[in-house]
Amino acid sequence: MALTENDIDKIARLARFRPDNKEKQRLLTDLNKILEYMEIIDEIDIENYEKIKHVLSQPTPFRDDIGYTPLRQLF
């Protein structure tokens, strides 16, 4: 899926950004390269890999959920 200049215009309008023609061409080239790279990554078969919950495999420390009286109710 390649972006067009019309797509760049829409993105720029949403971002409230007014690029000149040179900037539009640079953005078009850069964003299309990013999308091409994402298509390559999308082709990687990850079905046989175990899904991880956390990078470090350590338990997440949680604090105790203890209620308290807010300051505005004390006065």
TIVO-2410 file (N, C-alpha, C; in nm, 3 decimals):
# residues 75
REC num residu      c1      c2      c3 atome chaine
REC   1      M   0.084  -0.118   0.000     N      A
REC   1      M   0.000   0.000   0.000    CA      A
REC   1      M   0.088   0.124   0.000     C      A
REC   2      A   0.087   0.197  -0.106     N      A
REC   2      A   0.168   0.318  -0.116    CA      A
REC   2      A   0.081   0.441  -0.095     C      A
REC   3      L   0.139   0.538  -0.030     N      A
REC   3      L   0.069   0.664  -0.009    CA      A
REC   3      L   0.081   0.752  -0.132     C      A
REC   4      T  -0.014   0.842  -0.148     N      A
REC   4      T  -0.012   0.938  -0.258    CA      A
REC   4      T   0.001   1.079  -0.200     C      A
REC   5      E   0.019   1.174  -0.288     N      A
REC   5      E   0.026   1.314  -0.241    CA      A
REC   5      E  -0.104   1.356  -0.175     C      A
REC   6      N  -0.215   1.302  -0.221     N      A
REC   6      N  -0.344   1.331  -0.161    CA      A
REC   6      N  -0.347   1.283  -0.015     C      A
REC   7      D  -0.288   1.166   0.010     N      A
REC   7      D  -0.280   1.115   0.148    CA      A
REC   7      D  -0.194   1.206   0.235     C      A
REC   8      I  -0.084   1.253   0.179     N      A
REC   8      I   0.004   1.345   0.253    CA      A
REC   8      I  -0.072   1.473   0.286     C      A
REC   9      D  -0.151   1.522   0.191     N      A
REC   9      D  -0.231   1.643   0.217    CA      A
REC   9      D  -0.330   1.620   0.331     C      A
REC  10      K  -0.394   1.505   0.332     N      A
REC  10      K  -0.490   1.474   0.440    CA      A
REC  10      K  -0.419   1.464   0.575     C      A
REC  11      I  -0.306   1.395   0.577     N      A
REC  11      I  -0.229   1.381   0.703    CA      A
REC  11      I  -0.184   1.518   0.751     C      A
REC  12      A  -0.134   1.600   0.659     N      A
REC  12      A  -0.088   1.735   0.696    CA      A
REC  12      A  -0.203   1.819   0.750     C      A
REC  13      R  -0.320   1.807   0.689     N      A
REC  13      R  -0.435   1.884   0.737    CA      A
REC  13      R  -0.475   1.839   0.877     C      A
REC  14      L  -0.474   1.707   0.901     N      A
REC  14      L  -0.508   1.657   1.035    CA      A
REC  14      L  -0.406   1.702   1.139     C      A
REC  15      A  -0.280   1.711   1.098     N      A
REC  15      A  -0.173   1.752   1.189    CA      A
REC  15      A  -0.159   1.904   1.196     C      A
REC  16      R  -0.242   1.973   1.119     N      A
REC  16      R  -0.235   2.120   1.110    CA      A
REC  16      R  -0.094   2.166   1.073     C      A
REC  17      F  -0.045   2.099   0.969     N      A
REC  17      F   0.090   2.120   0.921    CA      A
REC  17      F   0.081   2.155   0.773     C      A
REC  18      R   0.150   2.258   0.730     N      A
REC  18      R   0.143   2.300   0.590    CA      A
REC  18      R   0.281   2.286   0.525     C      A
REC  19      P   0.311   2.165   0.478     N      A
REC  19      P   0.443   2.146   0.414    CA      A
REC  19      P   0.445   2.205   0.273     C      A
REC  20      D   0.562   2.252   0.232     N      A
REC  20      D   0.575   2.298   0.094    CA      A
REC  20      D   0.594   2.175   0.005     C      A
REC  21      N   0.605   2.195  -0.125     N      A
REC  21      N   0.614   2.082  -0.219    CA      A
REC  21      N   0.736   1.993  -0.194     C      A
REC  22      K   0.848   2.056  -0.158     N      A
REC  22      K   0.970   1.980  -0.130    CA      A
REC  22      K   0.950   1.891  -0.007     C      A
REC  23      E   0.890   1.946   0.099     N      A
REC  23      E   0.863   1.869   0.220    CA      A
REC  23      E   0.762   1.757   0.193     C      A
REC  24      K   0.661   1.784   0.108     N      A
REC  24      K   0.562   1.682   0.074    CA      A
REC  24      K   0.629   1.562   0.007     C      A
REC  25      Q   0.719   1.591  -0.086     N      A
REC  25      Q   0.789   1.483  -0.156    CA      A
REC  25      Q   0.876   1.402  -0.060     C      A
REC  26      R   0.944   1.472   0.031     N      A
REC  26      R   1.028   1.402   0.129    CA      A
REC  26      R   0.942   1.317   0.221     C      A
REC  27      L   0.830   1.371   0.268     N      A
REC  27      L   0.740   1.295   0.354    CA      A
REC  27      L   0.682   1.175   0.280     C      A
REC  28      L   0.645   1.194   0.155     N      A
REC  28      L   0.589   1.086   0.075    CA      A
REC  28      L   0.692   0.973   0.060     C      A
REC  29      T   0.815   1.008   0.030     N      A
REC  29      T   0.921   0.908   0.016    CA      A
REC  29      T   0.947   0.836   0.147     C      A
REC  30      D   0.961   0.912   0.256     N      A
REC  30      D   0.992   0.853   0.386    CA      A
REC  30      D   0.879   0.763   0.437     C      A
REC  31      L   0.756   0.811   0.427     N      A
REC  31      L   0.643   0.731   0.476    CA      A
REC  31      L   0.622   0.606   0.392     C      A
REC  32      N   0.645   0.614   0.263     N      A
REC  32      N   0.635   0.494   0.180    CA      A
REC  32      N   0.744   0.393   0.212     C      A
REC  33      K   0.864   0.440   0.245     N      A
REC  33      K   0.971   0.348   0.288    CA      A
REC  33      K   0.933   0.278   0.418     C      A
REC  34      I   0.873   0.353   0.510     N      A
REC  34      I   0.829   0.294   0.637    CA      A
REC  34      I   0.723   0.188   0.612     C      A
REC  35      L   0.627   0.218   0.526     N      A
REC  35      L   0.521   0.121   0.494    CA      A
REC  35      L   0.577  -0.002   0.424     C      A
REC  36      E   0.675   0.015   0.336     N      A
REC  36      E   0.738  -0.100   0.272    CA      A
REC  36      E   0.806  -0.188   0.376     C      A
REC  37      Y   0.874  -0.126   0.472     N      A
REC  37      Y   0.940  -0.202   0.578    CA      A
REC  37      Y   0.837  -0.276   0.663     C      A
REC  38      M   0.725  -0.212   0.692     N      A
REC  38      M   0.620  -0.277   0.771    CA      A
REC  38      M   0.562  -0.397   0.695     C      A
REC  39      E   0.552  -0.389   0.563     N      A
REC  39      E   0.504  -0.502   0.484    CA      A
REC  39      E   0.602  -0.619   0.493     C      A
REC  40      I   0.732  -0.590   0.495     N      A
REC  40      I   0.833  -0.695   0.509    CA      A
REC  40      I   0.820  -0.760   0.647     C      A
REC  41      I   0.804  -0.680   0.750     N      A
REC  41      I   0.788  -0.734   0.885    CA      A
REC  41      I   0.661  -0.816   0.895     C      A
REC  42      D   0.557  -0.773   0.827     N      A
REC  42      D   0.428  -0.844   0.831    CA      A
REC  42      D   0.438  -0.984   0.771     C      A
REC  43      E   0.534  -1.007   0.682     N      A
REC  43      E   0.551  -1.138   0.618    CA      A
REC  43      E   0.620  -1.239   0.709     C      A
REC  44      I   0.677  -1.197   0.819     N      A
REC  44      I   0.749  -1.288   0.908    CA      A
REC  44      I   0.649  -1.381   0.975     C      A
REC  45      D   0.679  -1.512   0.970     N      A
REC  45      D   0.592  -1.613   1.030    CA      A
REC  45      D   0.626  -1.623   1.180     C      A
REC  46      I   0.531  -1.587   1.263     N      A
REC  46      I   0.554  -1.592   1.408    CA      A
REC  46      I   0.462  -1.691   1.478     C      A
REC  47      E   0.395  -1.776   1.401     N      A
REC  47      E   0.299  -1.872   1.458    CA      A
REC  47      E   0.364  -1.971   1.554     C      A
REC  48      N   0.487  -2.010   1.531     N      A
REC  48      N   0.550  -2.114   1.613    CA      A
REC  48      N   0.628  -2.058   1.731     C      A
REC  49      Y   0.617  -1.931   1.756     N      A
REC  49      Y   0.687  -1.870   1.868    CA      A
REC  49      Y   0.592  -1.852   1.986     C      A
REC  50      E   0.646  -1.874   2.105     N      A
REC  50      E   0.565  -1.855   2.225    CA      A
REC  50      E   0.545  -1.706   2.250     C      A
REC  51      K   0.424  -1.671   2.281     N      A
REC  51      K   0.393  -1.531   2.309    CA      A
REC  51      K   0.445  -1.496   2.447     C      A
REC  52      I   0.508  -1.379   2.459     N      A
REC  52      I   0.562  -1.336   2.587    CA      A
REC  52      I   0.473  -1.228   2.646     C      A
REC  53      K   0.470  -1.225   2.777     N      A
REC  53      K   0.391  -1.124   2.846    CA      A
REC  53      K   0.478  -1.007   2.887     C      A
REC  54      H   0.604  -1.036   2.913     N      A
REC  54      H   0.696  -0.931   2.955    CA      A
REC  54      H   0.835  -0.967   2.907     C      A
REC  55      V   0.913  -0.871   2.871     N      A
REC  55      V   1.045  -0.895   2.816    CA      A
REC  55      V   1.138  -0.962   2.917     C      A
REC  56      L   1.127  -0.927   3.044     N      A
REC  56      L   1.222  -0.977   3.143    CA      A
REC  56      L   1.176  -1.102   3.219     C      A
REC  57      S   1.058  -1.150   3.195     N      A
REC  57      S   1.003  -1.269   3.263    CA      A
REC  57      S   1.008  -1.255   3.414     C      A
REC  58      Q   0.982  -1.139   3.466     N      A
REC  58      Q   0.978  -1.116   3.609    CA      A
REC  58      Q   0.835  -1.079   3.649     C      A
REC  59      P   0.798  -1.117   3.771     N      A
REC  59      P   0.663  -1.080   3.814    CA      A
REC  59      P   0.650  -0.928   3.829     C      A
REC  60      T   0.535  -0.878   3.802     N      A
REC  60      T   0.508  -0.735   3.815    CA      A
REC  60      T   0.471  -0.705   3.959     C      A
REC  61      P   0.545  -0.616   4.026     N      A
REC  61      P   0.512  -0.584   4.165    CA      A
REC  61      P   0.389  -0.494   4.172     C      A
REC  62      F   0.292  -0.537   4.249     N      A
REC  62      F   0.172  -0.456   4.269    CA      A
REC  62      F   0.168  -0.408   4.414     C      A
REC  63      R   0.119  -0.291   4.435     N      A
REC  63      R   0.102  -0.243   4.571    CA      A
REC  63      R  -0.035  -0.287   4.620     C      A
REC  64      D  -0.050  -0.293   4.750     N      A
REC  64      D  -0.179  -0.328   4.807    CA      A
REC  64      D  -0.279  -0.217   4.778     C      A
REC  65      D  -0.401  -0.254   4.748     N      A
REC  65      D  -0.505  -0.158   4.718    CA      A
REC  65      D  -0.573  -0.120   4.851     C      A
REC  66      I  -0.522  -0.016   4.913     N      A
REC  66      I  -0.569   0.027   5.044    CA      A
REC  66      I  -0.642   0.160   5.030     C      A
REC  67      G  -0.764   0.167   5.078     N      A
REC  67      G  -0.840   0.291   5.072    CA      A
REC  67      G  -0.792   0.391   5.175     C      A
REC  68      Y  -0.819   0.517   5.153     N      A
REC  68      Y  -0.781   0.622   5.247    CA      A
REC  68      Y  -0.886   0.732   5.242     C      A
REC  69      T  -0.885   0.817   5.342     N      A
REC  69      T  -0.976   0.930   5.347    CA      A
REC  69      T  -0.909   1.049   5.279     C      A
REC  70      P  -0.971   1.105   5.175     N      A
REC  70      P  -0.912   1.220   5.107    CA      A
REC  70      P  -0.898   1.338   5.201     C      A
REC  71      L  -0.800   1.425   5.176     N      A
REC  71      L  -0.773   1.540   5.262    CA      A
REC  71      L  -0.893   1.634   5.272     C      A
REC  72      R  -0.966   1.653   5.164     N      A
REC  72      R  -1.076   1.749   5.168    CA      A
REC  72      R  -1.187   1.704   5.264     C      A
REC  73      Q  -1.195   1.576   5.297     N      A
REC  73      Q  -1.295   1.529   5.390    CA      A
REC  73      Q  -1.247   1.539   5.536     C      A
REC  74      L  -1.120   1.561   5.556     N      A
REC  74      L  -1.066   1.572   5.691    CA      A
REC  74      L  -1.093   1.709   5.750     C      A
REC  75      F  -1.111   1.811   5.669     N      A
REC  75      F  -1.127   1.947   5.722    CA      A
REC  75      F  -1.269   1.991   5.719     C      A
***
